Amino acid sequence: MLTVTKYLLALVIVLCISDSKAEDLQVGNATGSVLAYLENVKLSGIPFTTRTKNVFFSSEKNQIIKAITARDLDKSEGKATVTAGGVGSTFVNIKIKSDRGDGINYQVQIFV
């Protein structure tokens, strides 16, 4: 009975995780670092069109980026990717792209 319960619990957890459509971007380790940049990126959806937004960050004091997060607040099928720079650099370019017909609602955090 106990193994069946464990199996069912594991199955429920897997289904809950796989049901989440969001693709959050998480690169590096923010432990012990300082939040240097925060931006909420929001664009409305347009039917039959993908929306794209580029986020640019460059450290004014030439500090090295230790972590980057871009969280999909709407849990959509959008995607955020680092297109230049990133962890270990002093700058980063992040491209956020929506699914066709959807908008964008991301929170971007950069830690140095």
N, C-alpha and C positions, 0 to 999 in steps of 0.2 A: 504494500500500500504506500509506503514511504517513497519508494523509487518511482511509482506512478505519479505521485504528487510532485516530486522533483522534476520529472519529465514534463509534466503539464506546465509547471511554473517556468521552466526554461523555454518552452514553446511559446508561451504568452509573451515573455520578454523579447524573444526573437521577432515575433510578429509585430510588437509595438515598435521596435527599432526599425524594422524594414518598412513599416507604414509611413515613417517620416520621410518626406520627399526633399527636405532642405539639404542643400550642400553648403555647409558653412566652411569657410577657409580658416584653417588654424595652422600656422607655421611658426616654429621656434618655441621658446620657453619664456613666459612672462614672469616667472618667479624672480623676485628681487630686482625687477626692472621698473622703470617709471613710464607712465602713460604720457606720450609726447604728442599724440594726435588722436582726435575723436571726431568723426563725421557721421551724421545720419544721412544716408543717400536714399532719396525717395523720388520716383518718377511714376506717373500714372500709366496704366496700360492703354494701348491703342490696338483696336481689333486687327488681327492678321499681321501684326508687326512685332518684331523683337525690339526691346529697348536696351540701350547700352550706355554705360556711364564709366568714365575713366577717373580714378582717384589718384592724385599725385602727391607725394610727400617727399620733402628733402630736409634733412636736419640742418638747422641754421648753425649749430655748433659742431658740425661734423661728428655727431655721436653715431655709434653703430647701432643699427636696428637689431633687437634681440627677439622680438615676436610680432606677429601680425595676425589679427583676427578680423574676419568679415562675417558677421552673423546675419542670416536671412531671417528677418523678424516675421515675415509672412509665411515661412515654411513652404515656399513655392518651389518650382523646379528650375529656378535661376541658378547661375553659377558665377563665382568670383575666382579669378586667377591672377597670379602675379605675372606681369608681362616684362618687367625689367627691375633690376636691383633686388631688394628683399632683405632677408635676414643675413647679417654679415656685411651689408652695405650701408651707406649713409642716405640712400634714397630708395623709393619703391614706387612703382606704377602698378595699380590694380585695376583690372577690367572686370566690370560687373555686367552680366548679360542676362536678360529675362528670357523666359520661355515665350513663344509666340502668343500674343494677345494679353500677356500678363504685365504688370508693372514691376517696379523694383522697390524694395524696402529693406535696406541693409544698414547695419551699424558697423563702421570700420574703426578699428583701434590699432594703433601702432605704438609699440613699447621700445624704449631705448635703455 
